[in-house]
Amino acid sequence: VQVVESGGGLVQSGGSLRLSCVASGFSFSNYPISWYRQAPGKVRALVARITNDGANTNVADSVKGRFTISRDFAKNTVYLQMNSLKPEDTAMYYCARGWTTLDYWGQGTQVTVSS
């Protein structure tokens, strides 16, 4: 079982990035996927999550209206589209298998937003 993140980078405030989480080794359509982030000195926090069928999502208030989560079943991939980025969005972003019980995590992808 693996989930692998990509798509992070350095972007100016107001810019956009799209993160990808590619899943392998399990039946992708049977599991929800979550995105978390952790900034230096802060606890890891939920950003967004999506149900196994893609029908429902949950997005943190801090990013609501700016971030969108979606999944592509043909590519076994969950995306996190991040628009109107702010310096406070700077963090390591992780995807994980699950909704509340998270059993497999990726290594993370760094997002840095400059002011």
N, C-alpha and C positions, 0 to 999 in steps of 0.2 A: 504494500500500500504506500502510495506517495502522493503528495500534493506539492507542486513546485510553483513558486511565484516568480513573476518577471514584470518588467515594465516601469520600474521605479527610475528615478533620476533627479536631476536638478532642474527646477522650473521657477520662473519669476512669479511673484504674486499676481493672481488673476488668471494664470495659465491653467492648462489642463494636462492630465495624464490618464492613461488607461492601464490599469494593472490586470494581469492575467494569472489565473490559478489553474494549472493543468493537473488533472487527476489521473491516476493510473493504479492498476492492481485491485480495483474493486468495482462493483456495479454502480456507476456514477449516478444513475437515475434513482437509486434507492436512498440517497443520503443528502441531507441539507449541507450547505457549505457556508462558512462564516469568514468574514474578514475582521481582523483585529489590528490595532496599532499600539506601539509603545514608543513614547518619546523618552529621551534621557531623564532619569530621575522620577519617572512617572510609572504608574501601574499600567499593565496592558489593558486596553479598553476595546469594547465592541464598536465596530464601525458600521457593519451591515451584515445581514445574513439572508439566505434565500432557501426556501423549502426545496425538497427533493424534486418536485414537479415544476418548480419555477413559478408557481401560481401566487405565492405570497412572499413578501419581503419585509424586513424590519431594518430600519435605518436609524442610527443614533441622531438625537436632536441636534447635535453640534454640526452635523454634515447634511442634514435634511434639506432638500432643495438644491444641493450642490453635487452630491454623490448619488450614483445609481448602480445597483447591482443587477446582474443578469447572468444567465447561463446558456451555453450552447451545447446541446446534447450530442451533436455530430462531432464536436471537437473535445468533448469531456472537459470543458473549460468554463470557469466562472470568471466574469469580468467585474471590475470595479472602475466605473467611469467617474473621474474626479474633475469637476469643473470649478471655476472661481476659487482656485486654491489660495490659501492664506498661509502666512508663516507658521501659524499655530498648527497647521496640518503636518508639519515636519515630524517624521517618525519612521520607525521601521514598521512595515506593514506585513502582516502574516495572514495566510489563509489556513483554515483548519476544517477537517471533516466533522460535521455535526451541527447541532443547534444550541443546546445547553451543555450536553456532554460532548466534549471535543477530544477525540482520541488520536488523531494524527495531525501534526502541524508541519508546515513548511519551514524553510530556513529564513524566510523573510526577504523583502526587497525594500531598499531605502528610498524614501521620498524626502527631498529637501526643497523647501519653498523659500526663495530669497525675497526680501522686501524691497 
